[in-house]
Amino acid sequence: MKITISGPPGSGKTTVAKILSEKLKIKLISAGEVFRQLAFDRGMSLEEFSKFAESNPEIDIMIDKLQRELAEKEKDVIVEGRLSGWMIKDADLRVYIFADPEVRYSRIAKRESKDLSTVKRETKLREEIEKRRYQKFYSIDIDDWKIYDLVVNSNRISAEKIAELIALAIK
């Protein structure tokens, strides 16, 4: 079974994907982790790297191609990333996790030990840049959720409970 988990920054998609991967004992491929590592390797913040990627389409193309290639090699896999629902054409279940912006900003601030106002500004900018990139490079409207089989609001539901919901959806 191939499962994709998508959503905006701070929605909980990576946490849920990790829990589900452990619960189901299947491999996890994280596009977000690849993006973060590339930013780190270049000594850039996520926002700086997002701006860099906007004018360097080979970054997105490389990450998305790698994600697809890795997923194609697996019978059972969870693929987590902003575009994974769009990129993994043979997914059996596409999940989208969202949360209110203020909830997401708070989670990111806590995770990255940053000031909330800084995170809010950086995240808004990052999302604007990503939205333009996805439209420009792939003609994808990231706000179009109709491709997803399961859409979950993570405002008040724990990552563990969301992983349980996904496991139930699989059955």
C-alpha positions in Angstrom: 0.0 0.0 0.0 1.2 3.5 -0.9 0.1 6.3 1.3 0.8 10.0 0.8 0.6 12.5 3.6 0.5 16.2 2.6 -0.2 19.5 4.3 1.2 22.9 5.1 4.2 23.5 7.4 3.3 22.9 11.0 0.2 20.9 10.3 1.8 17.7 11.8 2.2 15.8 8.6 5.8 14.7 9.3 5.0 13.6 12.9 2.0 11.7 11.8 3.9 10.1 8.9 6.7 8.9 11.4 4.1 7.5 13.8 2.2 5.7 11.0 5.5 4.3 9.6 6.4 2.8 12.9 2.9 1.6 13.6 2.5 -0.1 10.2 6.3 -1.1 10.0 6.6 0.4 6.5 9.2 2.7 5.0 8.8 6.5 5.1 10.1 8.8 2.4 10.0 12.5 3.5 10.4 15.2 0.8 10.4 17.8 3.6 13.5 16.2 5.2 15.3 16.2 1.9 14.4 19.9 1.4 15.6 20.7 4.9 18.8 18.8 4.5 19.6 20.6 1.2 18.9 24.0 2.9 21.2 23.0 5.8 23.9 21.8 3.4 23.9 25.2 1.7 23.9 27.1 5.0 20.5 28.6 4.3 17.3 28.9 6.3 14.2 27.3 4.8 12.9 30.7 3.7 16.3 31.5 2.0 16.3 28.1 0.4 12.7 28.5 -0.8 13.6 31.8 -2.5 16.6 30.1 -4.0 14.5 27.2 -5.2 12.0 29.6 -6.8 14.6 30.7 -9.3 16.3 27.3 -9.5 13.6 24.8 -10.6 16.1 22.0 -10.7 15.8 21.8 -6.8 12.1 21.0 -6.8 12.4 18.8 -9.9 15.2 16.8 -8.2 13.3 16.3 -4.9 10.1 15.3 -6.6 11.9 13.0 -9.0 13.7 11.3 -6.1 10.5 11.0 -4.1 8.8 9.3 -7.1 11.7 7.0 -7.9 12.0 5.9 -4.2 8.3 5.3 -3.9 8.2 3.3 -7.2 10.7 0.8 -5.7 8.5 0.1 -2.7 5.3 -2.0 -2.5 4.4 -0.5 0.9 5.5 3.0 1.6 4.5 6.3 3.2 5.5 9.4 1.2 5.3 12.6 3.2 5.6 16.1 1.6 3.7 19.1 0.4 3.3 17.7 -3.1 3.4 13.9 -2.4 -0.3 13.6 -3.0 0.2 15.1 -6.5 3.5 13.3 -7.3 2.8 9.7 -6.3 0.4 8.8 -9.1 -0.3 5.2 -7.9 -1.0 6.1 -4.3 -3.7 4.0 -2.7 -4.6 6.6 -0.1 -3.9 10.3 -0.2 -4.1 12.1 3.1 -4.1 15.9 3.7 -3.5 17.3 7.2 -4.2 20.9 7.9 -4.5 23.2 10.9 -5.3 26.9 11.6 -2.3 29.2 10.7 -1.9 30.3 14.4 -1.7 26.7 15.5 0.8 25.9 12.9 2.9 29.0 13.7 3.0 28.0 17.3 4.1 24.5 16.6 6.9 25.6 14.3 8.0 28.2 16.9 8.2 25.6 19.5 9.9 23.0 17.2 12.5 25.5 16.0 12.9 27.5 19.3 12.0 30.7 17.5 10.0 33.8 18.3 6.3 33.4 17.2 6.3 36.7 15.2 9.4 35.6 13.3 7.9 32.2 12.5 4.7 33.8 11.4 6.5 36.1 9.0 8.9 33.4 7.7 6.1 30.8 7.2 3.8 33.2 5.4 6.6 34.1 3.0 7.7 30.5 2.6 4.1 29.4 1.8 3.7 32.3 -0.7 6.9 31.3 -2.5 6.0 27.6 -2.5 2.5 28.3 -3.9 4.0 30.3 -6.8 6.7 27.6 -7.4 4.2 24.8 -7.5 1.9 26.7 -9.9 4.8 27.8 -12.1 6.7 24.5 -12.3 3.8 21.9 -12.1 0.5 23.9 -12.7 -0.5 22.7 -9.2 -2.9 24.7 -7.0 -1.7 23.6 -3.6 -5.0 24.8 -2.1 -7.0 22.3 -4.2 -7.8 19.5 -1.9 -10.1 17.4 -4.1 -7.3 14.9 -4.9 -7.2 13.7 -1.3 -9.1 10.7 0.0 -8.9 11.8 3.7 -8.6 15.4 5.0 -8.0 15.9 8.7 -7.9 19.0 10.8 -5.1 18.6 13.4 -6.0 21.6 15.5 -7.3 19.4 18.4 -6.5 15.9 17.3 -3.2 14.4 18.3 -0.7 13.0 15.8 -1.2 9.6 17.4 -5.0 9.8 16.9 -4.6 11.0 13.3 -2.2 8.0 12.6 -5.0 5.7 14.0 -7.6 7.3 11.7 -5.3 6.7 8.7 -4.8 3.1 9.8 -8.6 2.7 10.0 -9.0 4.2 6.6 -6.6 1.7 5.2 -8.7 -1.2 6.5 
